[in-house]
Structure formats: C-alpha cells, structure tokens
Amino acid sequence: MPLIGLFLVLIIVVGAVSSNTNIDSLQVFSAAETSAQADNLLIYRNHVSKFADNNPGFVGQVPDATLVLPMWYNEGPGMGNYLSFGMQYVYVTSPSSGLAAKLASESEAITVGINRGGVFYSPRQGNTGINLPSQIPLDAVVIIQ
C-alpha cells in the first residue's frame, strides 16, 4: 500500500512540473507574439508616415498597395490606417495581449493607446480626451502621429 501512495505522489509532482512548463511556454509564446505584432505595427506606421509626408492633403485610408511595403513584410490581421487633416492613425483591430502597453513602454510616448468608445486612452495617462475618427474601430490599438 505505501508503494501505491508513493506512486500517486510521484504522478502528482510530475503533473505539476509539466503543467508549469506548459504555462511558461505559453507565456513565452504570448510575449513573442506581442513583440512581433508591435514590430509589424511600427513598420506599417513608418510606411504610412512616408506616404503622408509625400501626400499632405490626403484624407482617408491608404491602400496597402500604395504603401510600397517590403516583400518580406507580413502585415498580419487587422492592421489599418486613416489619414485626416495632417493626423496619421495606424491601428490593429486584433491586438495581442499587452500590445498597447508594450508599444507605450518601448516608445515612451503618449501617442499609443486604445480606442475606447471613440476616445483615445493611453496606457500612461488614461483618458486623454482626444476624439478619434469614426473610421478607427473600437478597441483597436492605435498609434497617433
């Protein structure tokens, strides 16, 4: 009987260690996904910015084909842009967890946030009172430039 008890304890310990390893792997994957999405959004923003500099009167969404993105660039789902009266908005509608905080932390800027009910919320300052254009989807992570 004591051998069965020892065997059960061993199974529980192995299961707990295995579970912790899976959780650690998921956290590493999530952090890598957030980092990749942040890099993609910044690359996209740079190309939108170049277009805006060359077309200062443009209002609307710039088609991706017009942005001349690099061949190796993989945009990912949900990325978009909107230009209006000299303001540039680049956003992602399906952000990975912590994307806005990561971008704000890396850039140390207040121009990174989330569209909450049409108002720009910054991870650093909260409600900024800045109204966003209706073309930017709700709950999207947004970079204003």
Secondary structure, DSSP 8 states (H G I E B T S, - for coil): -HHHHHHHHHHHHHHHHHHHHHHHHHHHHHHHHHHHHHHHHHHHHHHHHHHHHH-TT--B---HHHHT--TT----TTEEEEEETTEEEEEESS--TTHHHHHHHHHT-SSEEEEETTEEEETTTEEEEEE--TTS-TT-EEEE-
